[in-house]
């Protein structure tokens, strides 16, 4: 197993960006499988009407592909945020602890790494979002459904903050032998209602 343990600067910036949105309802789009230029244009319109995030620019002659259902934005803090009609997440690739190239024998070490990284990420989220509405982990026999039905599936840790029109989830993936989990880390996403 290989690991990376980097400063949380990118996560801190992205969480601050997410925390500035008090009401996510104007960002919500239709919950369907539509893709293409009109979907992307609608996302850009909704996001830029509520935030000061800058949409990724198109190069001269570049077209929005028919298969796209999301678009990226850059915030004033330099965060890269990817937005779908019902989801937003930070592309914070150089932040936090992660493990990869996990073998079946590495599962206990991956779990220990997640357990070590979790408190620092939870504290960071609390700094920006306040106290969570829920915090749990897979040591609870009811964890999978404690927060919401199925919310803990495939997770080792979960914290949730409810905002108008959205839920911010901080979570870690649950490493498993079968099927083998190849990579784990602590991450977060905003599920837009």
HUBEL-V934187 format. One record per run of one state. SS is the DSSP state (~ for helix, > for strand, _ for the rest). FROM is the first residue (numbers start at 1). LEN is the number of residues. Records with the same first field share a line. If there is no record, write none. Layout:
SS = FROM-LEN / FROM-LEN
This chain:
_ = 1-1 / 7-2 / 20-3 / 24-1 / 28-9 / 51-3 / 56-14 / 75-5 / 85-2 / 91-5 / 101-3 / 130-4 / 138-5 / 147-8 / 165-1 / 174-9 / 193-1
> = 2-5 / 23-1 / 54-2 / 70-5 / 80-5 / 87-4 / 96-5 / 134-4 / 155-10 / 166-8 / 183-10
~ = 9-11 / 25-3 / 37-14 / 104-26 / 143-4
